[in-house]
Amino acid sequence: MRRADRRTIFFVAPVLALLLAPASGPAKNPQRFQAIVVTRFTNAPDVELPPEASDYLYAELLTEVRQSGLAAEVLGEGEVIGEGEVGQTLIITGQFTHFDIGVNLAAALVVGVKLPKPHLELDATILRASDHEILGRVLHIKSSGAIYRDSANEVVKELEKIDSSGASEPDSAANRQFAGGRLRRQYVGGYITAIRPAGFSILDDQVDVSSATIRRSPGGIVLTEWLHSGHGNHGPPLLKPDDLKWGMLVEAKGHWISEHSFKADYVAVVSLWLGEKKIEGEAYFEGNPPDAPNIASGQPARLMVGGYTLNISTTTQRKWNPPAGGSLTGLRVKYTGTPNEDGTIDVRTLELGAPPPAAAFKLPGDFLVTQSTDSDTGTPGLEITEGPTVVNRYKLVTDPAVKDYVSRLGKSLLPAAIPDPLHAFGIQFLIIEDPEINAFALSDGRVFVTTGLLAAVENEAQLAFILSHETAHVLQSHAWRETVSTRPDRAAVTLAEFVEIAAGIGGYAIGTLAAEWTIAGAELSIYGHQRRFEEQADIVGLQNMIEHGYDPREAASFFRIDMERHGDRAGTSVWSDHDSTETRGSWLTDILAWEYPNHSWSGTKLDSAEFQQMKRALGPVDIE
Amino acid sequence: MKMATQSRHRSFSQVAILACLLAPLALAGAPQDELGTPYPPNIQTLKIPALNPIKVPVFASAPKFWLADVNDRSGNPRPLLVTAWDVYDADNRKDVLHGIYLEKRPVAIVQGAFDQALRQSGLEAAEASAADLTLHIYLLRFGITGRSGPDRLVEIELVAVLENPKTGETREIHALGTAVADHSIDEVRFARQLANAFASAVQQALQNFFWGQQLQQAISGLTSAAHAPSGTGSPVTAGGGRR
């Protein structure tokens, strides 16, 4: 053989070996078990995973265990184990303990491109089906390659160590570590809804502050911790547990002891007291206020606008030039004042302004959102188009029992008079088939509700809150105010970013809808973004529920549902566009207690036969 | 001449090694699925291969089922479109879209699979009025729901509402089938792997339904009034296994 040939073989053989190597997978084993049951792994409490992770690992485990040949049968989650099989059956279970998206360093170094390199960690346990005795355990399986397949292979390797009698001794050291659990730092945040002996409550969550450092810090827990760790010479003022009061906005860092019990290490008091806030407000009239003549003539008056009741006295400085004989509906009012203990606001300055322009009730640019039909199957849909290009589409629910009910309910909650630009077509309510618990409104008056939300709400009162909240976004011109008034510098990037976002996110993949509309909302003015607008929509929605006879406590209950499903108890980051679900729920609870102290809500509307009929017509629905 | 040969060899081996080094990058940069994009030309149609016979448990009460309807609740506005991706021209400009489509609607695929399983197992009622239990199927997921690198996760998740037509009483049964389709740059091969993954996921979803404890409990609960129960409805393995 010539030297060149040998060199060729030296270089090429490993490459060919790599290329021709069979697909990864465990080698065939002698069959040892009657059956192996594969279950879906759960999440450790603070592990954020890609939505597909659990199902993906489940699929890979089924495949790899099947390929291993270790069992006559490989069963999926919840499948029946025959009576004669139980003694020879194993169950694979486990928990995801870490995930991060990472960066592929090789790619970054070689070609200068930042590509993701996901990193997954999990703990797996193999149980004997007959008595759930632990036969094997792999702690901290780490994978950075084909994360799910590699992890499944590691589990199969552990399976291979177990003999058919199931006599393997479990790793006692590993057991102890597993049983003890690993404490993970977590956050909880929101408005204090009750004071307790060793701390406080935020809705259902009890926070123990007996060994916590408590500081007054408008910057929240991050700033508190940073200053406390020695980066600053003068930390924010220290507080005692007794200083904590109902209505304070707080963030806490610590760990969960049980589902609703939290042990805090640090507590940051972001805002001292609900009633100490100086209020600057801006809202649009959703009707003609009865006291309008008194305001115009300099007399004392009470004004309900933007969810708050304003006390106008003779000392209130007014810039008030109403149109002669005309209604105030749709006009803007700006005010400054101080909140009272009864939930009203003593107004210092008051100004009547112009209504939003007609453009405030239109979609910007060439964007259109139109109803369509899939040419292949006739499936009804909703298309987002920019000029001639369809940038995305969604499936619409057309079942009259669902669509008509939601539309009827939504319209029954509207104010008697709505702004002129919306008169042309009014406000429409449409249902999108999507598992996300979500609703959103377009500036042109279309309100969208997902099937996930309809399935998640427990009663009509909760749905009435959601629909009132969304229509408040429209009637208060939040999109226009955000894009034009408050963030003019961002308006230029609006359309380009929307196209990028809408085109870049894969269709109906579970869980993308909310993200898309939320992100797009920031840029295209599809509503639902800035925190103060969310806050205004929440309180207007709450007042609207009360005016229409619904139990307003159900507004907070809706946030509880969302929280229970998603565990959204994140701290109230001051930089975030949306408050956490827990913050919003606790704020509404406190607002209600503040504005209606000792009020009984018994006898208010909770549910209806039509709501239950809609639920039945909806049938089983995926909720995420 | 000799030098040239060596040079070619060196060049080939270097290219091969470079290809191996860059392969993960190429895979990581595999095209993104773009279900929402408009009407991508159909480059491959997935014909789901015939399912293996699904062995159904022998229930003590031996109920007869009637499949009333299959409803698509997966939220896909284009039920036939499985995946699509951009194709770029030589100047790296977005050129056209390529799409992979199903030959049949998801509801038809699932209906066919259920019909076949019920018929083969002798559990199918001759007509609706002769059924002990009526089945209403709701597809919650049908398609690619995730990916790991370039590989796709195919999921079929369904809820079967089992109804006793005499009493109107119902029970819900969840079932899930999953499979992973390995990526391939050869579109024909990729389509074949996707079709196999769909078949595997449908098969698994049906197995999960028929062998699930939920079905066992539902049959027991729904038929206990209509039938004098000779047992719990508990399935026993027949013929030495499920498959």
Interface residues (C-beta under 8 A of the other chain):
Chain A: A4 R7 T8 F11 V12 V15 L16 L18 L19 A23 P50 P51 E52 A53 D55 Y56 Y58 A59 E60 L62 T63 A72 E73 L75 G76 E77 G78 E79 V80 G82 E83 G84 E85 N104 A106 A107 V110 V111 V113 L115 P116 K117 P118 A146 I147 Y148 R149 D374 S375 D376 T377 T379 G381 L382 T389 V390 V391 N392 R393 Y394 K395 L396 I432 E433 D434 P435 T451 A502 A503 G504 I505 G506 G507 Y508 A509 I510 G619 P620 V621 D622
Chain B: K2 T5 Q6 H9 R10 F12 S13 Q14 A16 I17 A19 C20 L21 L22 P24 L25 A28 G29 Q32 D33 E34 L35 G36 T37 P38 Y39 P57 N71 D72 R73 S74 G75 N76 P77 R78 P79 L80 L81 Y101 R105 H136 Y138 L140 R141 G143 I144 T145 G146 R147 S148 G149 D151 L153 E155 E157 V159 V161 E172 H174 L176 G177 T178 A179 V180 D182 Q204 Q207 N208 W211 G212 Q213 Q214 Q216 S234 P235 V236 T237 G241 R242 R243
